[in-house]
């Protein structure tokens, strides 16, 4: 399964320096509103006001886009500080670039949270405006897998001047700074402007960035109020196309049309002396009686600041905060979980699993340690006791947060891998797809389960939807392999497909069973299931292949669909590897495989003939493409 990162809204006000034991501990208050968490050391009034502002911003987005997602599975973490020095300590990278932009708000996402950092005392700017700008980034990432930079920043700037009064909000009010920048300079050529990305000087050079932000606002403003008849705005259509997975360049082309004409229209729009304002009716404000308040321990505040630094790719500073948090409270579940995330991001899975396990033992109130601990353990074969523990932890994770898509996918994969509770597995996979429809891994798991339930037509439709929308080569290869597996069962109804064992959900969750030799047509095709399928990343020219016969030992599967094994022959032991075992041609001569067939479990100890390509300097001796079980 994929181990994914997700999002809560914390509001930090204060400095980012960890207190030493000689300093007076900082008093942090946590205020919880219906949709956000606000943390501040500035007192209860500031905390409640921040929560009110955040709820108002969310209500504005709900009124503007009622059909789209607003809330990530974990609330957003918002960090606010006062003064340039404190903000520089929070996001130092922007001051490390000579002549770089010094922002007043920064969005950063991580494995289990999304953070918004902002400076609260920028002259002439309301904190709610910065919240609205950065919340727009969260909203867009919830509803689109790929975004052009101009739209990401343009929509954020469009909402940044929001003005809320009672139950009405004004959105899209002109920004005088943007209008001056636009009218004092020539607009950027549209092809250059649309192609700008995070590495572009138009985004990073302060002299150019002001014009880029202003033009992003202008084009977004134009599309908000541009309609065809009584239909939706062109901006809404663009967002819908992106949400459906359409390539951003094609989506832009559909909306803007001819570049020269679009450029002329944008210049004419700028000359219009009056800009429209979007008036929205918003729902009533959240009742403050629903807010709860508590004081955070010093260990909790240090751990949370450490996590934010992790997502800023500052592991050294982050580790200092996390060590301090554990020194203050060795039994802090928050700090223990944060240390697990630290090691997970550093690709030290064993250490990460240890720390997540400690958080589980501490009965963490967070759903994440249960998910991560189970997910990491599922990368290796499980004995009965471990299987029961993994199931308990995944269930506990979903009890604490039923809408965390990676945990839904993980439990679905767990049941499917064991060939148990397939109907429940399908319900879980479907829920993951509903929550994150653009994540192909969820669809692959769902399609594999459908295939295991012999619902081939539905499995084909899901696999085809991945081919229609995904640009990832791995996802597309897996979908093609799944379609080939469906065709195999349709041609040979005596062959049943089963789950692929304890592996990542990015692999297709079913694969051809070893029910007999493949036909000549399959062998000649070079497609998944053929002995001519090439290992991932290799040239298409046919390399030299060898075959060997022996006993299969140490068969292991890992993410995403990797298989490693030892083949003990009369001349020695071979270490063999497959990047994607759904592309391996599994065959049998006299041995009758179990139904459903799970190669990660069922070929251990069997005698087999393996066709492989010799490799060097890979940690193994060959990459196998065909495996025939003899007995």
N, C-alpha and C positions, 0 to 999 in steps of 0.2 A: 504494500500500500504506500501510497505517497504520504510522506509525513509533511504534513503541511504546516505554515505559520498563519495566524489569524489576528483579531483586534479587541478595548474598554476606554472610557474617557476619564483620564486622571488629569487634574489640574494642579500643577506644581507652581507655587509662587515662592520665590526665594533664591538663594544661591545654590550652586551645585557642588560646593566643596564639602566633602564628608567631615563631620565634626570629629575632632580628636577626643580622647578620653578626658583631656584637661579642660575642654570647652563645655559650656552649658548646652545640654541637648536641645535641639530645635523641637518645637512643638508643632506637629503637623496634624491638621484636622482633615478628615475625609467626609465629604457630603455626597450622598447618593440620591440622585433624582431617578425618575422612571427609566431613563435611557443613558445616563451618564454617571461617572464617578468624578468628583472634584476633590482635589487634595490641595490644601494651602496651609501656610503658617501665618497668614495675615488675619486670621480670625474668622468667626462664624459668618459675619456679614458678607465678607468677600467671597467666601465659599458658596453661600446661597446665591449671590448675584451672578457668579460664574455659572452655576447650574441653571439659573433662569435664562441666561444668555444662550447657553448651549441648547436648551430645550426649544427656545424660540427659533434658533437657526435650523434645527431639525424640522420644526413645523413648517418653515418656509420651503424647505426642499420637498417635504411631503406634499404641500399644496402645488408646487411646480411640477413634480414628477410622481403622481400618485401611483403609477403602475410599476415603478422601479424600486429596487431595494434601498433601504436607508440605513440599516443597522448591521454591522459586521457581527460575527458570532461572539467575539469578545469585545467589550466596549473600547472605544478609542482612548488612548492615553494622551492627554493634553498637558504639556509642560509650559508654564508661564513664569517668566522672571522679569525683574525690573532692572533697568540700567544696561548699557552696552557691555560693560565688563562681565556682568553675570551671564548675559546671553552669549557672549563670546566663549565663556567657559562651557556653556551648554552645547554649542555647535561650533567648535573651534575651526573646523575645516574651512569655513567661509572667510576667516581672517588669516588663514595660512596661505591663501592664494594672493599673490601680490596684485593689487589693483582689482581684486574680485568684488563681486556684489556682496553687500552686507544686508541680508534680509531681516525682516522683522518677524517672519514666521517660516517654519520649516516642517515639512511632512516627512516622516520616516516610518517604514514598516519593517516588521520582524517576524519571527516564526510564530509568535503567539499573540502579538499585539501590534497595533499601529499607533504611532505617537504623533502628536502635533505639538511642536515647540513654538512659543511666541514670546515676544517682548511686549510687556504690558504698558510701557510708558512712552511709546512713540508719539511725538508731538503731532496733534491734529488727527490722530487715528484712534478710533474706539477699539478696545479689545474684541468686541463682538464682530467687528469687520475682519479682523485677522482670523478669528475662529471660523467665520463664514468662508473665507478664502481657502483655508486649509481643510475644512470639512468637505469642500467641493472635491478636493483631490481624493479623499476617502470614498466619497459617493461615486466618483467616476470609476475607481478601481473595483468597486463592488459590482459595477454593471457593465464593464467592458474589459476584455483581456488585453487589448492593445489600443493605445491612444496616441494620436498625434500631439506633439508638445504644445502647439498653439491652442488646441482645444482644451487641454488640461489646464493651461494657465488662463486662457480666455474665459472659460466658464467660471473659474475661481475669481477672476477680476470682476466679472459681471455680477456675482453675488456679494462681492466684498463691500459694496456701498449700500447694502440692504438697510432699510429703515423700517423698524417695527413700531406700530402704534396701535395698541389694543388688539383687535382681531384682524387687522389689515397690515400688509407689508408692501413696501415699495421696493422693487428689485430692478437693477439696471440703471440706477441714477448715474449720470455722467460723472466721470472722475476728471476734475479740472487739470490735474497733472498729465493725464493721458491725452486730453484734448490739446494741450500746449505742445506736447511732444509730437503729436500727429500733424499739427498745423505748422510747426516750425521745421519740418523735414519732409522729404519725399517718402511715400510709402515704399516698403521693401517690395521687390518683384515677387509676385505671388508664388512662383515655383520655388524660389529660394526660401521664402517665408514658410511655406507648407512643409518643406523638407527639413527644417531645423530640428535638431534633437538636443539631448542633454550635453553633448560635447561641442555644440555650435558656439561660436563667439557671440552670436546674437542672444544667447542665453547667459553667457558667462562674463562678457565684457560689459562693465557698467554703462559705458557710453552707447553701446548698441542695445543692451537689454531693455532700457527704458522704451525705446521705439518698438521692440519686439512685443513687450507686454501690452503696450498701448494698441498695437495693431491686432493682437490676439483678442483684446477686449472688443475692438471695433468690429471685427468679422463675426465674433460670437453675438454681439448685439444685433447686427444685421440679420443673422440667421434666426434669432429668437422671434423677430417680428416679420419675417418673410414667410408667407404661406401661399399655397396653391388652392384657390377657392376657399372652401370651408374646412379644408383638411388641417392636419397638425402643422406646426411650424417646421421649417426646414431643419432647424436644430434638433427637434424631437425625432425627425426621420433619420438624421445622421446618427444620433445616439442609438436608435433602434437597430440600424444597420451594423454598427460596431458591436452592440450587445449580441447580435446574431452571429458574430464571428467573422464578418466580412473584413477583408484586408483594408486597412485605413486608407491606402492610396485609391483603391477602387471606390470606397465609400465617399471619399472627398470628391472624386470625379463625378459620381452620380449626383451629388448635391450642388456642386459649384459649376459643373459644365465646362465650357470653353474657358481656359485660363485668361486669355486676353479680355474676354467679355466680363469675366468675374472681377478682374482687376479694375476695369473701368466702372463697374457697378459699385465696387467698394469705395473708389475715389469719389464718386457722386454721392454716396451715402455720407461720407465725411463732410461734404459741403452743405448738407442739410442743416439749417440753423437750429432745428429742434429735434431732440432725441426722445423717443417714446420711453415711457416707464411702465414696467409690468406691475400691475396691482393684483395682489393675491389675498384671498380670504384664508386666514389660518385658523386652526383649531384653538380652543381656549388653552391658556397657559396651564402647565402642570401645577397642580395644587401643592403648595409648599408643605402641607402636612404630610405629603408623600415622601418628602426628603428625610433621610436619616443622617445622623452625624456621629462620628467617633474620632478618637485620637489615635493616630498611627504610632506604632513604636518606632524608635530610632532605627532598629534593624529593618523594619519594613520600608521606611523611606529610603534608606541607603540601598536596599535591594532593588527598588523600583528605579532609582536613578542609575544604578548600574546596568539594568536592562536597557534603558534608553541609550546609554553609551554603547552598548553592544550593537544596537541597530544603527548607530552612527559609524560603525566599523572602527571603534576605538577600544579594542579588547584590553589593552594595558590599563587604561583608566577605569574601565568597567570592572576588571578583576579587583582593583583596589577597593571599590565600593562593596563588591560582593564579599570580599574577605572581611571588611569592616562589619558588614551586616552579620556574618556568622560569628565574628568575635563578640558582638553585642548580644547575640542570641543564637547559640548553636542549634537550637531546636526550632528555629523559625522556618515554617513551611514555605513562606514566600522566598526567603533567601536560598533555601535548598533547591527549590524549583528553578530559581534564577541561575544557580550554578549549573544545573543540568542543561539549561539552554546555552550557557556559556560553552560547555564542552561539546554540545551537539553542533553548534555553529562552527566550532573548531574541528569538526569531523573526528572527534574522539568518542565514538559511540559507546564503548564499554564504560568509560568514565561517566558519560551522560546517563546511561542506564542506571548506574550506581546511584547517582544523585537523584534521579527521578524516583528510583525505588525508595530512597530515604524519605522523599516527600510523601510518597504513598503510605509508608509506615507511620508518618506523622499525621495521617488522616487529613491531608491537605483539603481545604474547601474548594480548591481550584480543580477543574476537570482536566487540565492539561497534563499534570504528571501521570495520571492514570493512562491517558492516551499514549503519551510518549513512551512510557515504560513498557506498555504492551506492544506498541508498534515496533520498537527496537528488538524486543525478544522474538517477534514473529519473523525476523530475518534468518533465524536458524531453526532446525528441526526441534519440535517440542515433544517432551514426554507427556504422559497423561496428566501428571500433577501440574506441570507448567501450562498445559493447554487450559486446564480448569482455571488457573490463576489469570491467564491472559483474558479469558472470557469474562471473568469477574471484573477485571480492571476496565475493559472496554465498556461493559454495561454500566459501571460506576461513572465513567466519564460521560456517558449519554444521560444518566440520571441527573447529573449536575448541569449538563448543557445538551438538551436533545437536538439542537440545531447546529451542532458542529459537524460539518460534512466529512472531514477526514476520519473522524471516529465512526461515523455511519459506514463509510467505505471500508474501514478496517475490520469492523465486526462482520460485515457482509462477506468480505474476503475470507475471514476466519471460518465462518460456517460453510462457505462454498469449498474451501480447501479441504474440509473434513467430510464433505458430502452430506452435511446435516442441515436441517431446518432451511431448506432452500427457499421456501416461500417467504420466511422471515428475512432471509438474506436479500431476496429480491425487493422487499419492502424497504429495507435499509438502503440498498443501492439506489432505488428510485428517489428516496428522500435526499440522498446526497446529490443526485442529478438536479432535483428541484431547487436545492439550495445554491448550487454552483453549476449552472447549466453549461458553462463554457469550459469546464475542466474535463478533458477527454478521459482521464483516468477513471473517473466515476462511471462514465458511459461504457468503458471497456469492461469493468467489473459487472455492470448490469447486463451487458450483452452476453458475457460468459455464463452468468447464472441462467439467463433465458435459454441459452443453448443446453445447459445441463438439465433444464426442465423440458427439453424437446420442443420449445417454442421458437422454432427456427426462423420463421418469418419475422417475428419481432426482433430477434437477435440480428438478422440481416439489416433491418431498418435502422437499428441503433448504430451498428458498425458503419453503415453507409453515411449516416449523419456526421460521423467523425471525419470521414473522407471529404465530405462536402464543406466542413467548417474549419478543420485543423490545418495549420501550416507546419506542425511539428513532424519531422521525418519519423521519429520513433512512434508517435501516436498513429500515424498513417500506416506504417509497417505492421503495427499490431492489429489495426483494423483489417488490413488486407489478409493477414494470417487468420483472423477470425472468420472472414468471409470464405476463405479457402477451406477452413474446417467445416463450415456449414455445408459447403458443396460436397465435401467428402461424405458426410452423413447422409446427404440426399441421394448420392449415387450408391452408397453401400449402407442400407438401413441396419445391417447386422452390427455395424461398428458404432459404439456409443462414445460420446465425448465426456470427459470428466474434468474436474478442476485441477489446477496446476500445482497443488500442494501449498506449502507455507511460503509464499513469495509475495512480492510487492504487487499492488493492484494495478500498476502501470502495465504489467503484463496482461495479455488476454487471459481471462480466468478459465478457459477451457482449451484443450488442444487435441490433435488427432490421437486416437488410441492405437495401441500396437496390435491391431487385429489381423494383420497379414501384410504381405509385401505391397508396396504402392505400385500402381499401374505405370506402364511405360510413358504415358503422356505426362504424368506427374513428374517422373524423373527427368524428362526432357525440358520441363517448363522453367526450372530454376527459381520457382516461387516457393514460399513457405511450405514445408512438407516435402520438398525435393532434396535429394542428396547433393544437388548442385548449388543449393543456396549458399551464398558467400557470407562469411563472418562479417559482422558490422565493421565498417571503416576500412575494408580491404578493397583493392582494385578489382575491377570486373574481370580481368584476365584470369583464366583458370590456373590456380597454383598446383604444384605437385601434391597429390594425395596418397596417403598410405592407409593400410588397414592392419588391425591387430585384434587378436582374440584373447580373452582372459576373463577374470572375475572382477565385477564392479564393486568397489568399496569406497567409503567416504563420500557418498553422493550427497551434495549439499546444493541448495538453491538460495539465492539472495536477490536483492532488488537490483534492477527492475524485473529481469527474467533470466538471470544468470544461473548457469549450472556448472559446477565443478565436480570432478570425480577422479578416482584412481582406478586404472585398469591394470590388474596384476596378471602378467603374462609369463610364459616359460622363460623369457629372456630378461625379465625385470619388470619394474613398475613404471607406468606412464601417468603423468599428470595431465589431464585433458580439461578443456574449458569450452563453454558455449556462451556467447554474449546474449543470445535470445533463444531459449530452448524450444520456443514455439516454431522456430524454423528448422529444427532438427527432424530428420526423417526417422521416426521410431517405427521399427518393424519387429515381427516375431515369426519364428519358424514352427516350433512345436508347443511353446509355452502359451497358455491361455491367460491373458491379462485380466486383473479384476475389473469389475464394472461398478463405479467409474474408475478409469485408469489415472493414477497420479504418479507420474514418473519420478518425482522427487522422493517418493516413499517406496514405490513398488519395484524399482530395478536394483535396489541395494542387494548385494550378494549374488546376483544372477550372473550366469555365463553369457557373454555377448561378444559380437564382432563389431568393432567401431571403425568407421572411416574418418580420418582426421588429416588436417594440414599441419605439417611441422612449422613451428615458430621459434624464434629466439628472443631472449631478453624480455620475456613476458611474465616470468614467475610460474609458467607451466610449459609443457613441451609441445602441445598441439591444440588446435581448435577443431572440434568434431562437428560434422554435419549429418552423420548417419549413425544410428545405433540399432543393431539387430539383436534382440534377445534370443539366445539359442535354447536355453533351459533355465 
